[in-house]
Each structure stands twice: as C-alpha cells, then as structure tokens.
Amino acid sequence: MFVGEAHARLVLAEAGAPRKLAAGDASLVCLTRWPDLSALKDAAAEAEIGFVVDLISDIRSVRSEVNVPAGTQAPLVLVNASAATRATIESWRPMIERLARVSEIAFETAAPAQSAQIIVRGEVAALPLAGLIDLDAERARLAKELAKLDQDIAVVEKKLGNPDFMARAPEEIVEENRERKAAAEARKAKIAEALARLA
C-alpha cells in the first residue's frame, strides 16, 4: 500500500468512513476523480498578474539590452495609462519597484526624452535613461555588435550557400550552422530593437 493511500485511509477513518476498503472501491485515493478546479479560474486576476509579470520582464530585458547597471534604479513612466492599468500599478507598486529595480513610478501624457519605450499589452511604458548610461557610447556599442552579427550571418550564409559544403558536410554540421544563423538573426533583431529604443 502506498503512503498516500494509507494516509487517506487514516483521514477517512477519522471522518467516520470504514477503515477497510476493498480494491475497486471508489473511495480509494487512486480511484477517485481529480477535483474540478474550473471554478477557481479568474480571467480578470490572470490578466492583472499577466500584465505585471510582462511589465517586469520587459523592463528587465530592456535594462539588460542597453546595459543599465544592475544595481541602478531607474524611474518608470507610464504614458496615457488607462484607469485599469493605473489601478493595477498601484496594487502591485512595491512588487514592481523591487523586481524591476524601479525607483519611482509616474503617470504622464508623453514619454520623457531619451527614454526606452516598451509596449506591454497595449500600454506604453518608458524608462528614462538620461544620466543612467552614456547614450552615445551605448549606441556605438550596439552598432558595433550589430556589424559583428552581420558579418557572422554573412559567413554562415556563404557556407550554407556553397553546394560543395552542403554535399560534403554531415547533416548535424549543416543543422548546427542553420541554428547559428537563426540565433544570430534573433540576436540581431534584439540589438536593432535596443538601438531603436535609444534613437
């Protein structure tokens, strides 16, 4: 007998059920139906926490992409936020400030100059970067990384476009090169996005 079943029998016995249960008895834990949890679903709560999780994740991603130092706290500005978003932010303010490393949260009608803008579920959030990072140096760093990725992609494309390479190389090497190209293209898109945020 499994420990879970033995425990269930003790609980049932305390509740007044017979202690000896026969095989095939529906009151055995292993034969009972899973509980129906559909009544616990709350679409509004899922949307609210989903927005908070997406906002924090996107802020952390942007901070990483543009090299904002990990210990530095940045302000967050929500642009033309709806009443529902304002209420959500106010409810989750301490959590957002701590997990996204945000010093303050403000609501404005326009994004501040020199800020990275993020769109989260239709709402616009902005991280003012002036004073946090050297914007010109960061643009130069991202442009340099973009150029390097272009070179890497060109090298892999040249290999994959070479009929001799495709005929002789084992399938796993060809697949590895395809994966390298896909990873470089994905990284290039992220860098281009980060560069656009700083424009």
ABEGO torsion letter per residue (X at the ends): XBAAAAAAAAAAAAAGBBABBBBGBAABAAABBBBBAAAABBAAAAAAAAAAAAAAAAAAAAAAAAGBBAABBBBBBBBGBBAAAAAAAAAAAAAAAAAAGBABBBBBABBBBGBBBBBBGGBBBBBBABGABBAAAAAAAAAAAAAAAAAAAAAAAAAAABAAAAAABBAAAAAAAAAAAAAAAAAAAAAAAAAAAAX
